[in-house]
C-alpha cells in the first residue's frame, strides 16, 4: 500500500452534519453548509476546513486547489450492510429470503473458492462503491478465507476503510459452503491477525445468520469476540417471518432471535445487525442496552417482500442505525437510490424522512452505527478525508427540477429522490481522488 504524502485542497459548496444527535428533530440545528468553502487534507486527514476567504491563509505553498463551483460536496457515503459476492446476482427473480438463498445465493458464492475469481469480483465491487460515492462499507465475504483477502487487497489499493469478514456457516447450507466450528474459529483468527487494523482495514466476525450456525459455532464466534474485543460482529436479524420461526425451532432454549446472539456474546457496541424488520419490544430494548446497531436496507426489504422497517422506532428506542444497500437482494449500490426507497418505506407507515435526516443516516449516523463517528462522517478537522462531489443536475429532468428548488433542503431532497450514480462527479478516499466520472465524449 502506497503512503499518502500529497496535500489535497478542495474548494466548493460543502454540506455536512456537525455532530451526532439523539433525536431527528435535532439534526436541522447541526446542518453545516458552506457556500464557498475550502477543505485541506494532509496524509489522509482533514487538516483545515472552513470558508474560502479564511482558508487561503492556511494553504501550503505550491498546493493546487481543485475547485468544484457547481457541485455539492458531502462526506463519503457509508454502507452498513452489503455482500460483495452477491454483486453478480443482483436482481434475481421471484423468491423470498430462504428460497432466495438456496436458489441464487449459495450457488453464486460457491465460485469464490477460486482466488482469481474472488479477486476479479472484488475489484469490480470496490469500483462500484466508489462510482456511487460510497467510501466505507461493512461487507460480507463468503466462507472462503481467500474472498476476504481479495476484498481487503482491492480496498488497499485506494486506502479505503472497509470492514469485512469470512462467513461462518456449518449447517443448513451446501457442503461446499460449510466450515466447522473449529475451522471457522481458526480461519477467522488468522484473518483477524492478518488484516484487522492493517492500514484502514477492520475485521468483522461474520456468522451468516443463526440458522446456518450450530450452537458450537456461535460459541466459538463469541470466544473470538471475547479474545478480540476491538473487532466487529456482522450478521442478520429478524428479516423475514419464516426465518424468525425457524430460529425459534432451532434454538428453543433462547427467548427469541436476538437472544441467540446475546447468549453467545455477540451483541455490543461494534455489533451490527442487518434488517431488524420484525423486532419484538424486548429486542428493541436489548439493542439499546447493549449498544448494538441496525443496518436498514430498504431496497432489499422491498425486493424480497420482507416488510417495512420502522425507522422512527430507532429514535424512540435510542438504537444506532445506518443505511445498507444489501447487494444483491438490494437492487442498487447507490445510497441515493437507497434513500429514495427508505423515504417510501416511511411514507407507507405514515412517517416522513427529511433530506437532512437521510443525509445524517448516510454519513455521520452511519459512522456512529459502525462506531467510527470519531474518524468519519463529517468535515471536522482530524477526521479522515473521505468525501463525494455531487452533480445536482446530470439529466435534463433533474436540471429542470433543480431550477425550481426552494432552498438547500428542497434541492437536496430532489437530488435524493431522483439521484443515482450519474450524480457522483468525483469520490475522494483518504484525501486522494479515487473516482472521477468520465466526461461526455470521453472514451
Secondary structure as UniProt FT lines:
FT   STRAND          7..17
FT   HELIX           24..26
FT   HELIX           27..30
FT   STRAND          31..42
FT   TURN            43..44
FT   STRAND          45..51
FT   HELIX           52..55
FT   HELIX           56..58
FT   TURN            61..62
FT   STRAND          65..75
FT   STRAND          77..83
FT   HELIX           84..89
FT   TURN            90..91
FT   HELIX           97..100
FT   HELIX           101..105
FT   HELIX           106..110
FT   HELIX           111..113
FT   HELIX           115..131
FT   TURN            132..133
FT   STRAND          134..140
FT   HELIX           145..156
FT   TURN            157..159
FT   STRAND          161..165
FT   STRAND          167..168
FT   HELIX           175..177
FT   HELIX           181..195
FT   TURN            196..197
FT   TURN            199..200
FT   STRAND          202..207
FT   HELIX           210..212
FT   HELIX           215..227
FT   TURN            229..230
FT   STRAND          232..237
FT   HELIX           241..250
FT   TURN            251..253
FT   HELIX           257..263
FT   TURN            264..265
FT   TURN            269..270
FT   STRAND          271..275
FT   TURN            277..278
FT   HELIX           281..290
FT   STRAND          293..296
FT   HELIX           298..303
FT   TURN            304..305
FT   HELIX           311..317
FT   STRAND          320..323
FT   TURN            327..329
FT   HELIX           335..347
FT   TURN            348..350
FT   HELIX           355..362
FT   HELIX           364..369
FT   TURN            370..371
FT   TURN            373..375
FT   TURN            381..382
FT   STRAND          387..390
FT   HELIX           396..403
FT   HELIX           408..418
FT   HELIX           421..423
FT   STRAND          424..429
FT   TURN            430..431
FT   STRAND          432..436
FT   TURN            440..441
//
